[in-house]
Amino acid sequence: QVQLAESGGGLVQPGGSLRLSCAASGFTVSSAVMSWYRQAPGKERELVALITTAGSSTNYADSVKGRFTISRDNAKNAVYLQMNSLKPEDTAVYYCNRDVWLWGQGTQVTVSS
């Protein structure tokens, strides 16, 4: 079965860090464009970061450049999002995505003191 499962969300203070994980099954992450999106209450879902297949190029939303890093572990068939210097405006449900069409269930990230 082709699916994605996110984990690693939680409550963190401003300036803190979290690492989100996305475990893939039914396909290999090395063969897909993998992305992280987020959706805050009352807002549309937005692209946060993506990593391509060949060459593993990455791209980030301006709001997270320099703070977030997307990476892929082919041996574990997983994708990660390292989030540093977190801000309250990073609070959202974060979703893992494959090639635009496949979504995980999401993991809540709350940045608050």
Backbone as JSON, one array per atom type, in Angstrom:
{
  "sequence": "QVQLAESGGGLVQPGGSLRLSCAASGFTVSSAVMSWYRQAPGKERELVALITTAGSSTNYADSVKGRFTISRDNAKNAVYLQMNSLKPEDTAVYYCNRDVWLWGQGTQVTVSS",
  "N": [[0.85, -1.19, 0.0], [0.57, 2.17, -0.89], [1.7, 4.78, 0.95], [2.11, 7.55, 3.29], [3.58, 8.52, 6.37], [3.66, 10.8, 8.86], [5.63, 12.06, 11.6], [6.83, 13.43, 14.74], [6.0, 15.97, 15.4], [4.92, 18.57, 17.74], [4.84, 20.52, 20.81], [6.71, 23.45, 21.11], [9.0, 25.92, 22.31], [9.37, 29.35, 21.25], [12.17, 29.91, 19.14], [13.15, 27.4, 19.45], [13.76, 23.96, 18.31], [12.66, 21.4, 16.04], [12.39, 18.14, 14.6], [10.84, 16.81, 11.9], [9.57, 13.73, 10.69], [9.01, 11.62, 7.85], [7.77, 8.7, 6.94], [7.86, 6.5, 4.29], [5.96, 4.14, 2.4], [5.47, 1.47, 0.09], [6.57, 2.64, -2.12], [9.61, 4.12, -3.39], [11.38, 6.74, -1.91], [13.45, 7.95, -3.22], [12.79, 8.02, -5.84], [10.91, 9.93, -6.23], [9.49, 13.25, -6.18], [9.64, 14.84, -3.24], [7.9, 16.55, -0.68], [7.25, 19.03, 1.86], [4.42, 20.43, 3.27], [2.42, 22.95, 4.85], [-0.36, 23.88, 6.95], [-1.99, 26.42, 8.44], [-4.43, 27.41, 10.93], [-7.35, 28.64, 9.41], [-6.03, 29.39, 7.13], [-4.68, 28.86, 3.79], [-3.28, 25.78, 2.56], [0.24, 25.6, 2.3], [3.29, 25.38, 0.41], [6.25, 24.32, 1.9], [8.83, 23.16, 1.72], [10.8, 21.36, -0.71], [12.26, 18.45, -2.22], [14.06, 17.24, -4.92], [14.39, 14.51, -7.3], [16.72, 13.34, -9.1], [19.91, 14.51, -8.41], [19.01, 15.74, -6.11], [18.07, 18.38, -5.59], [16.99, 21.21, -3.69], [14.27, 23.27, -2.5], [12.83, 26.14, -0.99], [10.25, 27.79, 0.87], [10.14, 31.34, 1.12], [9.73, 32.23, 3.7], [10.87, 30.36, 5.38], [13.46, 29.95, 4.67], [16.86, 29.35, 5.41], [16.28, 28.54, 7.95], [14.87, 26.12, 7.97], [15.47, 22.73, 6.92], [15.26, 20.37, 4.41], [15.59, 16.88, 3.94], [16.63, 13.64, 2.75], [16.61, 10.18, 3.37], [17.6, 7.52, 1.8], [18.1, 4.87, 2.46], [16.53, 4.42, 4.68], [14.17, 4.99, 3.58], [12.83, 7.46, 3.91], [11.85, 10.86, 4.58], [12.86, 14.01, 5.84], [12.28, 16.94, 7.89], [14.08, 19.36, 9.16], [13.68, 21.75, 11.57], [14.61, 24.8, 12.67], [15.14, 27.6, 14.92], [12.46, 28.28, 15.49], [9.33, 29.97, 15.06], [6.37, 31.62, 16.36], [4.61, 31.94, 14.2], [5.12, 29.75, 12.68], [3.48, 27.8, 13.52], [1.33, 25.19, 12.74], [-0.36, 22.54, 10.94], [1.65, 20.09, 9.66], [2.34, 18.55, 6.6], [3.42, 15.72, 4.81], [4.34, 15.07, 1.44], [4.03, 13.42, -1.72], [5.0, 13.87, -4.99], [2.92, 15.66, -5.45], [0.36, 14.4, -5.41], [0.01, 12.48, -3.34], [-0.7, 12.32, 0.08], [0.26, 12.59, 3.54], [-1.07, 12.04, 6.9], [-0.65, 14.21, 8.46], [1.03, 16.24, 10.95], [0.94, 17.94, 14.01], [2.41, 21.05, 14.69], [3.25, 23.25, 17.17], [4.21, 26.38, 18.15], [4.98, 28.07, 20.88], [5.16, 30.07, 23.84]],
  "CA": [[0.0, 0.0, 0.0], [1.35, 3.4, -1.0], [1.28, 5.74, 1.97], [3.09, 8.36, 4.0], [3.24, 8.67, 7.78], [4.48, 11.81, 9.5], [5.79, 12.05, 13.05], [7.81, 14.38, 15.24], [5.43, 17.26, 15.79], [4.75, 18.79, 19.16], [4.87, 21.9, 21.32], [8.08, 23.92, 21.31], [9.07, 27.35, 22.57], [10.01, 30.15, 20.18], [13.62, 29.74, 19.09], [13.49, 25.99, 19.57], [13.9, 23.13, 17.11], [11.97, 20.11, 15.91], [12.64, 17.42, 13.36], [9.71, 16.0, 11.43], [9.92, 12.57, 9.87], [7.97, 11.11, 6.96], [8.1, 7.34, 6.53], [7.14, 6.13, 3.09], [5.8, 2.71, 2.13], [4.85, 1.19, -1.21], [7.35, 3.25, -3.18], [10.89, 4.57, -2.88], [11.42, 8.21, -1.9], [14.48, 8.42, -4.14], [12.22, 8.1, -7.18], [9.79, 10.87, -6.21], [9.68, 14.6, -5.64], [9.05, 14.82, -1.91], [7.69, 17.91, -0.2], [6.54, 19.32, 3.1], [3.48, 21.54, 3.23], [1.81, 23.24, 6.16], [-1.63, 24.6, 6.92], [-2.34, 27.05, 9.7], [-5.88, 27.63, 11.04], [-7.9, 29.73, 8.63], [-5.17, 29.72, 5.99], [-4.54, 27.8, 2.79], [-2.08, 24.95, 2.65], [1.34, 26.2, 1.54], [4.51, 24.59, 0.26], [7.33, 24.74, 2.79], [10.12, 22.73, 1.18], [10.75, 20.17, -1.54], [13.52, 17.87, -2.65], [13.84, 16.55, -6.17], [14.99, 13.18, -7.43], [18.1, 13.43, -9.57], [20.66, 15.64, -7.89], [18.48, 16.12, -4.8], [17.94, 19.82, -5.42], [15.98, 21.6, -2.72], [13.68, 24.58, -2.66], [12.16, 26.5, 0.26], [9.47, 29.03, 0.95], [10.96, 32.45, 1.63], [9.51, 32.39, 5.13], [11.62, 29.37, 6.17], [14.84, 29.85, 4.18], [17.87, 29.57, 6.42], [15.85, 27.97, 9.23], [14.42, 24.74, 7.76], [16.24, 21.93, 5.99], [14.64, 19.11, 4.0], [16.58, 15.88, 3.58], [16.07, 12.33, 2.41], [17.44, 9.01, 3.69], [17.12, 6.46, 0.91], [18.2, 3.58, 3.15], [15.37, 4.3, 5.58], [12.99, 5.34, 2.79], [12.17, 8.5, 4.69], [12.17, 12.26, 4.33], [12.87, 14.74, 7.11], [12.28, 18.4, 7.87], [14.69, 19.93, 10.36], [13.17, 23.1, 11.75], [15.34, 25.53, 13.7], [14.73, 28.99, 15.16], [11.02, 28.28, 15.24], [8.58, 31.18, 15.4], [4.94, 31.34, 16.54], [3.94, 31.86, 12.9], [5.35, 28.41, 12.1], [2.45, 26.91, 14.04], [0.5, 24.65, 11.66], [-0.27, 21.1, 10.69], [2.63, 19.86, 8.61], [2.02, 17.39, 5.8], [4.38, 15.18, 3.86], [3.68, 14.92, 0.14], [4.77, 12.83, -2.82], [4.61, 14.2, -6.36], [1.7, 16.48, -5.38], [-0.91, 13.7, -5.27], [-0.12, 11.6, -2.17], [-0.54, 13.07, 1.32], [0.2, 11.93, 4.83], [-2.18, 12.48, 7.74], [-0.26, 15.47, 9.06], [1.49, 16.28, 12.33], [0.76, 19.31, 14.52], [3.54, 21.77, 15.27], [2.81, 24.44, 17.88], [5.32, 27.17, 18.67], [4.37, 28.97, 21.85], [5.81, 30.13, 25.15]],
  "C": [[0.89, 1.24, 0.0], [0.83, 4.39, 0.04], [2.45, 6.46, 2.6], [2.63, 8.52, 5.44], [4.2, 9.65, 8.42], [4.55, 11.58, 11.01], [6.77, 13.15, 13.44], [7.27, 15.74, 15.62], [5.3, 17.38, 17.3], [4.74, 20.26, 19.51], [6.31, 22.29, 21.61], [8.05, 25.43, 21.55], [9.69, 28.09, 21.39], [11.53, 30.06, 20.28], [14.07, 28.29, 19.16], [13.54, 25.28, 18.23], [13.04, 21.89, 17.2], [12.44, 19.46, 14.62], [11.44, 16.54, 13.04], [10.23, 14.87, 10.56], [8.72, 12.15, 9.04], [8.43, 9.75, 6.46], [7.22, 6.96, 5.35], [7.06, 4.61, 2.96], [5.12, 2.55, 0.78], [5.55, 1.83, -2.39], [8.67, 3.71, -2.54], [10.99, 6.09, -3.01], [12.45, 8.75, -2.87], [13.94, 8.61, -5.55], [11.11, 9.14, -7.29], [10.25, 12.26, -5.78], [8.93, 14.64, -4.31], [9.0, 16.24, -1.35], [7.1, 17.9, 1.21], [5.66, 20.55, 2.85], [3.03, 21.81, 4.67], [0.51, 24.02, 5.97], [-1.94, 25.11, 8.32], [-3.86, 27.28, 9.74], [-6.35, 28.85, 10.23], [-7.09, 30.13, 7.41], [-5.11, 28.55, 5.02], [-3.26, 27.0, 3.05], [-0.99, 25.55, 1.77], [2.55, 25.26, 1.5], [5.6, 25.19, 1.14], [8.68, 24.41, 2.19], [9.91, 21.52, 0.29], [12.16, 19.73, -1.89], [13.25, 17.03, -3.88], [14.52, 15.19, -6.19], [16.46, 13.3, -7.82], [18.78, 14.69, -9.03], [20.2, 16.14, -6.55], [18.51, 17.63, -4.59], [16.83, 20.11, -4.43], [15.46, 23.0, -3.0], [12.85, 24.87, -1.41], [11.29, 27.74, 0.07], [10.35, 30.12, 1.55], [10.88, 32.55, 3.15], [10.33, 31.43, 5.99], [13.06, 29.22, 5.72], [15.83, 30.19, 5.28], [17.53, 28.98, 7.77], [15.46, 26.49, 9.1], [15.31, 24.05, 6.75], [15.49, 20.64, 5.69], [15.75, 18.15, 3.59], [15.89, 14.54, 3.35], [17.08, 11.25, 2.77], [16.91, 7.84, 2.88], [17.14, 5.09, 1.6], [17.01, 3.34, 4.07], [14.06, 4.6, 4.85], [12.15, 6.4, 3.51], [12.66, 9.88, 4.28], [12.02, 13.01, 5.66], [12.76, 16.25, 6.86], [12.86, 18.86, 9.21], [14.29, 21.39, 10.46], [13.88, 23.75, 12.94], [14.81, 26.96, 13.82], [13.23, 29.17, 14.92], [10.36, 29.54, 15.79], [7.11, 30.82, 15.62], [4.2, 31.2, 15.21], [4.23, 30.57, 12.14], [4.31, 27.4, 12.59], [1.49, 26.5, 12.93], [0.49, 23.14, 11.74], [0.65, 20.93, 9.49], [2.34, 18.52, 7.93], [3.19, 17.0, 4.89], [3.64, 14.9, 2.55], [4.62, 14.29, -0.86], [4.18, 13.27, -4.15], [3.24, 14.89, -6.44], [0.46, 15.66, -5.01], [-1.08, 12.89, -4.0], [0.22, 12.38, -0.91], [-0.49, 12.16, 2.53], [-0.95, 12.51, 5.64], [-1.9, 13.79, 8.44], [0.19, 15.32, 10.51], [1.46, 17.74, 12.8], [2.06, 19.84, 15.09], [3.0, 23.05, 15.89], [4.02, 25.12, 18.5], [4.74, 28.24, 19.59], [5.16, 28.94, 23.15], [4.79, 29.88, 26.25]]
}
